[in-house]
């Protein structure tokens, strides 16, 4: 009888160990899934996560493409995506989703898991920074929303021509295009539907401010809380940046870039 209870105890203990090991393995797998977009630091290699060819299927989710309007240039070739959220995801870590050649892409996704379906609209809203665009880039400036009086200041963004009110706004958009320009004109119009009122600014002054002044003369005109440190105008609480350990508010996207570029010219510690 003693032997029977001893064997029973050993069996229960072994089963407990097996269950613990299984739970541990599941925990490890869950952690791995949560960190799919991180580089494997130990090996210095990158785990490829692409699921589609970028021609007929989305490289991020593997979903079949129903439109060729959302695209980006990667490694010298055009790659197509199912939604703007996936395009933004690939731009953050292109090496995780796009190979240098179409042939390499096809080989890499050969054993990829089943395509994922997701809410495109929700992904576009949650991915990346808040969109700051105020104009359509055709009749109004994407940065300020001001009416465009000349079609001379322009640039190519996401395969289309976008127009600006001044060189300063063009420079601002070039630094962070995803904040002011959508991949399609239709997407731009939808994004600016509820944009705040257009801002008027001194184009010549803004163009000058885009260049770093010689010397270290302090140029600040506002407190960065109620008034813009660059122009002295009332601020927008939607436009802010962390500088010298505190939150600084500005009046427009152009001024935000000025503070980021040369904080010591506009902010006191």
Secondary structure by P-SEA (a helix, b strand, c coil): caaaaaaaaaaaaaaaaaaaaaaaaaaaaaaaaaacccccccccbbbbbccccccccccccccccccccbbbbcccbbbbbccaaaaaaaaacccccccccaaaaaaaaccccccccccaaaaaaacccccccccccccccccccccccccccccccccbbbbbccaaaaaaaaacccccccccaaaaaaaaccccccccccaaaaaaaccccccccccccccccccccccccccccccccccccbbbbbccaaaaaaaaacccccccc
